Amino acid sequence: MEQDISREDYLARKTAIQAQIAEWSAKRSPIEYDISGICEKLSNLAELLGQGTRKQQKQVINAVFDRIEVNFEGKITKG
């Protein structure tokens, strides 16, 4: 942006944007997740997955695991 705007204009815009970010950050409320009973639900995950369709099973597995790596012996090495 050199030579497009003066350094003073750049700093003024930067300060205004930083103030706006701070204002928006202060206004947003923290997200609260209800995780009560999550361990119980996870312990039954295999049973629940068996009740779903293949598409539902794939969606759940994709949500749980970012990436699964299996070695030549068939053991999961990352997931």
Order of alpha helices (4+ residues) and beta strands (2+ residues): alpha-alpha-alpha-alpha-beta-beta
